[in-house]
Amino acid sequence: MSISIAKNVIHDAFNKEIVVVNLSTGSYYSLTTLAYKVWKAICDGASKDSLHEMFRNNASDENVETFLALLAHEGLVNVDGEILNPINAEELSCVLDSTPFQATLEKHTDAEELLLIDPIHEVDAGGWPRSA
């Protein structure tokens, strides 16, 4: 099965952290530890099978599946041809926290309004730009 970054998602790496923004929801995420490595592997075209193989020493197949389900639930990735576990994000995070698979995905919602602003399309009849 192929895994791809969702079209409404942007991301960038900083040292050992990747910041991911879902432009549809305005939520942004910090990925560190194994989550960083999983995201980089997905960006490099890893399949589910290759992710399982890559993290065999750090996690069970179920842990990898749960983490992929969390990413899909948050709208960050698409997993072709398969419906992933539809439990809620809190339950998914609890499952991951209780395992040795240390994939940290921190969700932040404090900038949603700012990230969802569309100054180009949200204008009055005077248009944009307008000189003062």
N, C-alpha and C positions, 0 to 999 in steps of 0.2 A: 504494500500500500504506500502510495506517495503522500508526503506531508508537505504543505506549502504555507508560507506566510500569507495571512489574509490580505486582501487588496486594500483594506481600510487601515492598515497598520504601518507605522514607520518605526525605525529602531536605529540605535547607534551604540557602539561599544566604547566604554571608558575604563581603562585599566582592566580590572576583573569584574566589571559590572556591565550589563546591557540594559539600557533604558528603552522600553517599548511603549508606544503610544497608540491607543485605539482611537482613531479619529472619529469613529461613529458614536462612541460613548463619552469621550473626553477623559477616560481613565488612563492612567499611565502606570507602568510596572517597572520594578527593579528586579533584575534576574542576576543572581550570584551563585556561587558554588556550582553544583552540578547543573542547575537550571541554565547557567551561562553556557556550559558545554553543550547541553541539549540544543539550545537555541542556535549556537554556532553550527552545530551539525545539521540542523534543519535548513539553515541558510546555505550550507554547502551541498544540499540535495539528499540528505540521508533519508532512507526509507524507514518504516517501522521496524523491519527486520534488522537493519543495520544498527538502529538505535538499541535494540535489545542486545545485540552482540557487543556493541561498544560499551554498554554499562552493565554487562553481566556480572562483573566483580563488585559493583557498587549497589546493585538493585535487582530485584526479581522482575520478571516480565510484567507482573501485575503493577509494580511501582511505576514502571515506565508508562504503562497504559493509563494509570491514574493521572500521572503528570500530563500526558498528552490530552486526556479528557479535560483537565483543568484549563490548559491552554485553549482548547477548542471551546469550552464553556464560556471563557472570557472573550471569545471572538478573535483570538490572536492567530490561530492556525486553522487550516482546512485539512482534514484527513479524508482523502478520496475513497469513496466506496464503502464507508463504514460509519455506522452511528455509534458514537462513543457513549459511555455511561452517563445518563442524564441527571445524576444526583447534583445537588447544589454545590456551589463553590466552597462554602464553609466546610461541608462534609468532605469534599475532595482534599482540602487543605489539612483537615484533621487526620485523614488517612495517611497523607504524606508525612505529617509531623510525627506520626507514631511508628515510622519505619526508618531503617538506616539510610534510605535514599534521601540525602540531604540536598534537595533541590529547592532553593529559596526563591519564591515568587511573591514579592510584596506589591500589593495593589494600593494605589493612591487615587483618591477622588477629589482632592482639595482644589484642583485646577480645572475641573470639568467645564465650568462656565467660560473660563478664559480660553480653553482649548477648542471650544465649540463656536466661538465667535466667528462670524463670517462678514467682515466689514465690506467686502466687495458686493455681496448680494443683499445685505441688510441696510439699504439706503432709502432715503425718502425720494420724493419726486424730483428734487434738485439734482440727484445723481451724485457721482463720486469720480474723481476728486472735485472738490469745489473750493475755489479760492476765497479767502476771508475778506 
